[in-house]
Amino acid sequence: MTAAILVPLVIWSLASLIAIVGGGRETVVGWLARPGVAIPMILLLIALFWHMALAITGG
């Protein structure tokens, strides 16, 4: 299940990061400060760590 959640989140994050390449630190901080970006990024991190924990424990 976590893999199904990770697929769209990873695609979104890669596309978003590619779009801001070349901006400075301020661009990245401003981008992450937006709720429409911060929430999916947090969900990506949670799903990623949950997926890794399941892989480690064999679940």
C-alpha positions in Angstrom: 0.0 0.0 0.0 2.8 2.4 0.8 4.3 1.9 -2.6 1.0 2.9 -4.3 1.1 6.1 -2.2 4.7 6.8 -2.9 4.4 6.6 -6.7 2.4 9.8 -7.3 4.2 11.6 -4.4 7.6 10.9 -5.8 6.5 11.9 -9.3 5.1 15.2 -7.9 8.2 15.9 -5.8 10.6 15.2 -8.7 8.6 17.4 -11.1 8.4 20.2 -8.5 12.1 20.1 -7.7 13.0 20.1 -11.4 10.8 23.2 -11.8 12.7 25.2 -9.1 16.2 24.2 -10.2 18.4 27.2 -10.4 16.5 29.2 -7.8 18.4 30.1 -4.7 17.9 29.0 -1.1 15.2 31.7 -0.8 13.3 30.1 -3.6 13.4 26.6 -2.0 12.4 27.9 1.4 9.6 30.0 -0.1 8.4 27.0 -2.1 8.4 24.7 1.0 6.6 27.4 3.1 3.5 27.0 0.9 0.9 24.7 2.5 0.1 23.1 -0.9 3.8 22.0 -1.1 4.6 21.4 2.6 1.7 18.9 3.1 2.5 16.6 0.2 6.2 16.8 1.1 5.4 15.7 4.7 3.2 12.9 3.4 6.0 11.8 1.1 8.5 11.6 4.0 6.0 9.8 6.3 5.2 7.2 3.5 8.8 6.8 2.6 9.9 6.1 6.2 6.9 3.8 6.8 7.8 1.9 3.6 11.4 1.5 4.7 10.3 0.3 8.2 8.0 -2.3 6.6 10.9 -3.5 4.4 13.2 -3.8 7.4 10.8 -5.7 9.6 9.5 -7.9 6.8 6.0 -6.6 7.1 
